[in-house]
């Protein structure tokens, strides 16, 4: 697995290198210490996983996440940062992060998170999960309190429960449910007995209808809208 690391703290650079040293199947392709270096590496390097800090000396790691998602849509992105507030957590996930660890995590937790991403899961620190839940609940309340929610009249294309009628097909719903359980697209294809190309086509349709660009965003939006 090829790793791109965007981290400015020498201590954590060494910590990540130490973890990778003991994993012969992992290789760091670039170690970046700034937003500028990270944005350049995202365009120039091939990688399977990016580990990124949010607090960089010349900007936010969220900008690197967005760039990585544009240039490498299939790459995994693990946020490793001291920022555990709801604003940063939700912004990172919407930008395209597929995992989120706070830096007090042990080396074993870091290694486990990388392995989890490699198998198609989304490792989230328990402290972070509470923020995500809070964001989902807040958005759900906003839907119910909106003019098109339960208390208001129905709008064209809006269901009675405030959920947009996205016209997801039964198969798209099935794919979405399996993704929400942590299965990769290859595993989904095997479970549904279809080709990986077919599941990717379903995923693209889901992303388009939900107006998202990553697995995490799709699951988040689907949960808020009551689709899964």
PESULNOR-V222558 format. One record per residue. N is the residue number from 1. RES is the residue in three letters. PSI is psi in radians with two decimals (* if undefined). NEAR is the number of other C-alpha atoms within 10 Angstrom. D_LAST is the distance of its C-alpha to the last C-alpha in whole Angstrom. Layout:
# PESULNOR-V222558
N_RES_PSI_NEAR_D_LAST / N_RES_PSI_NEAR_D_LAST
This chain:
# PESULNOR-V222558
1_UNK_2.27_14_32 / 2_UNK_2.20_17_33 / 3_UNK_2.35_23_32 / 4_UNK_2.18_23_33 / 5_UNK_2.23_25_34 / 6_UNK_1.68_29_34 / 7_UNK_2.21_26_36 / 8_UNK_-0.29_19_39 / 9_UNK_2.07_15_40 / 10_UNK_-0.60_10_42 / 11_UNK_-0.82_10_41 / 12_UNK_-0.50_15_38 / 13_UNK_-0.81_16_39 / 14_UNK_-0.64_11_41 / 15_UNK_-0.76_14_38 / 16_UNK_-0.74_19_36 / 17_UNK_-0.66_16_39 / 18_UNK_-0.70_12_40 / 19_UNK_-0.78_14_36 / 20_UNK_-0.58_16_36 / 21_UNK_-0.61_13_40 / 22_UNK_0.07_10_39 / 23_UNK_1.63_12_36 / 24_UNK_-0.32_8_39 / 25_UNK_0.00_9_35 / 26_UNK_2.52_16_35 / 27_UNK_2.21_15_37 / 28_UNK_2.10_17_37 / 29_UNK_-0.39_17_37 / 30_UNK_2.45_20_38 / 31_UNK_1.92_19_38 / 32_UNK_2.40_19_38 / 33_UNK_0.17_20_39 / 34_UNK_2.91_21_38 / 35_UNK_-0.78_25_36 / 36_UNK_-0.81_16_39 / 37_UNK_-0.68_15_39 / 38_UNK_-0.78_27_35 / 39_UNK_-0.66_19_35 / 40_UNK_-0.79_13_38 / 41_UNK_-0.63_21_36 / 42_UNK_-0.62_22_33 / 43_UNK_-0.47_13_35 / 44_UNK_-0.45_11_38 / 45_UNK_2.61_13_36 / 46_UNK_2.33_16_34 / 47_UNK_2.74_22_31 / 48_UNK_-0.48_17_28 / 49_UNK_2.34_24_27 / 50_UNK_2.26_26_28 / 51_UNK_2.14_24_29 / 52_UNK_2.39_28_30 / 53_UNK_2.63_29_31 / 54_UNK_-0.55_24_30 / 55_UNK_1.55_19_34 / 56_UNK_2.70_19_36 / 57_UNK_-0.44_14_40 / 58_UNK_0.31_11_39 / 59_UNK_-2.87_13_36 / 60_UNK_2.43_16_32 / 61_UNK_-0.31_25_30 / 62_UNK_-0.59_25_27 / 63_UNK_-0.61_17_29 / 64_UNK_-0.68_27_30 / 65_UNK_-0.81_27_26 / 66_UNK_-0.77_18_26 / 67_UNK_-0.72_19_29 / 68_UNK_-0.68_26_28 / 69_UNK_-0.60_20_24 / 70_UNK_-0.78_15_26 / 71_UNK_-0.47_13_29 / 72_UNK_1.27_17_27 / 73_UNK_-0.40_13_23 / 74_UNK_-0.05_14_23 / 75_UNK_2.63_21_24 / 76_UNK_2.54_24_23 / 77_UNK_2.00_27_24 / 78_UNK_2.07_28_24 / 79_UNK_2.27_26_26 / 80_UNK_1.84_23_28 / 81_UNK_2.94_21_30 / 82_UNK_-0.21_13_31 / 83_UNK_1.99_17_29 / 84_UNK_0.30_18_26 / 85_UNK_2.74_11_26 / 86_UNK_-0.69_17_23 / 87_UNK_-0.83_12_24 / 88_UNK_-0.69_16_25 / 89_UNK_-0.92_23_22 / 90_UNK_-0.70_19_20 / 91_UNK_-0.71_12_22 / 92_UNK_-0.72_23_22 / 93_UNK_-0.74_23_18 / 94_UNK_-0.52_21_18 / 95_UNK_-0.42_23_22 / 96_UNK_0.10_27_20 / 97_UNK_2.46_29_21 / 98_UNK_-0.01_24_19 / 99_UNK_2.72_23_20 / 100_UNK_2.05_26_22 / 101_UNK_2.53_25_25 / 102_UNK_2.68_19_28 / 103_UNK_-0.10_16_31 / 104_UNK_-0.02_11_32 / 105_UNK_2.58_13_30 / 106_UNK_2.81_10_33 / 107_UNK_-0.62_14_34 / 108_UNK_-0.70_10_32 / 109_UNK_-0.66_14_29 / 110_UNK_-0.84_21_29 / 111_UNK_-0.72_15_30 / 112_UNK_-0.65_13_27 / 113_UNK_-0.74_21_25 / 114_UNK_-0.76_24_26 / 115_UNK_-0.68_13_26 / 116_UNK_-0.75_15_22 / 117_UNK_-0.67_21_22 / 118_UNK_-0.53_16_24 / 119_UNK_0.19_12_22 / 120_UNK_0.15_19_19 / 121_UNK_3.00_21_17 / 122_UNK_1.62_24_17 / 123_UNK_2.23_21_20 / 124_UNK_2.20_18_19 / 125_UNK_2.39_16_22 / 126_UNK_-0.62_11_22 / 127_UNK_-0.59_13_23 / 128_UNK_-0.64_19_21 / 129_UNK_-0.62_15_18 / 130_UNK_-0.68_13_19 / 131_UNK_-0.71_18_20 / 132_UNK_-0.75_18_16 / 133_UNK_-0.73_13_15 / 134_UNK_-0.70_14_18 / 135_UNK_-0.72_18_17 / 136_UNK_-0.78_18_13 / 137_UNK_-0.70_14_15 / 138_UNK_-0.77_12_18 / 139_UNK_-0.63_15_16 / 140_UNK_-0.72_18_14 / 141_UNK_-0.66_13_17 / 142_UNK_-0.69_13_19 / 143_UNK_-0.78_18_16 / 144_UNK_-0.51_16_18 / 145_UNK_-0.11_14_21 / 146_UNK_2.86_12_21 / 147_UNK_-0.36_14_24 / 148_UNK_0.17_20_21 / 149_UNK_-2.81_21_19 / 150_UNK_-0.59_16_19 / 151_UNK_-0.22_13_23 / 152_UNK_3.09_13_24 / 153_UNK_2.75_12_24 / 154_UNK_2.49_15_22 / 155_UNK_2.63_13_22 / 156_UNK_2.25_9_22 / 157_UNK_0.07_12_19 / 158_UNK_2.29_15_17 / 159_UNK_2.91_15_15 / 160_UNK_-0.46_16_17 / 161_UNK_0.15_15_14 / 162_UNK_0.02_25_15 / 163_UNK_2.33_20_12 / 164_UNK_2.41_18_13 / 165_UNK_1.60_14_14 / 166_UNK_-0.14_15_13 / 167_UNK_0.74_11_14 / 168_UNK_2.38_16_11 / 169_UNK_2.80_12_13 / 170_UNK_-0.66_9_12 / 171_UNK_-0.66_12_13 / 172_UNK_-0.69_18_11 / 173_UNK_-0.73_17_8 / 174_UNK_-0.77_16_9 / 175_UNK_-0.78_22_11 / 176_UNK_-0.72_24_8 / 177_UNK_-0.71_17_6 / 178_UNK_-0.68_18_10 / 179_UNK_-0.71_21_10 / 180_UNK_-0.47_20_8 / 181_UNK_-0.07_12_10 / 182_UNK_0.06_19_13 / 183_UNK_2.50_19_15 / 184_UNK_2.94_18_17 / 185_UNK_-0.60_22_17 / 186_UNK_-0.72_16_20 / 187_UNK_-0.67_17_19 / 188_UNK_-0.77_22_16 / 189_UNK_-0.75_18_19 / 190_UNK_-0.74_13_21 / 191_UNK_-0.63_12_18 / 192_UNK_-0.07_15_18 / 193_UNK_0.81_10_21 / 194_UNK_3.03_12_21 / 195_UNK_2.68_13_23 / 196_UNK_-0.59_16_22 / 197_UNK_-0.70_12_23 / 198_UNK_-0.77_12_21 / 199_UNK_-0.63_22_18 / 200_UNK_-0.62_16_19 / 201_UNK_-0.72_12_19 / 202_UNK_-0.73_21_16 / 203_UNK_-0.75_21_15 / 204_UNK_-0.70_16_17 / 205_UNK_-0.70_15_16 / 206_UNK_-0.81_24_13 / 207_UNK_-0.75_18_15 / 208_UNK_-0.78_13_17 / 209_UNK_-0.60_15_15 / 210_UNK_-0.14_19_13 / 211_UNK_0.85_12_16 / 212_UNK_3.08_19_16 / 213_UNK_0.01_19_18 / 214_UNK_2.87_21_16 / 215_UNK_-0.85_25_14 / 216_UNK_-0.75_21_13 / 217_UNK_-0.70_21_13 / 218_UNK_-0.80_23_10 / 219_UNK_-0.72_21_8 / 220_UNK_-0.89_21_10 / 221_UNK_-0.72_20_10 / 222_UNK_-0.65_19_6 / 223_UNK_-0.76_15_6 / 224_UNK_-0.71_19_9 / 225_UNK_-0.03_20_8 / 226_UNK_0.43_12_6 / 227_UNK_-0.40_16_4 / 228_UNK_*_15_0
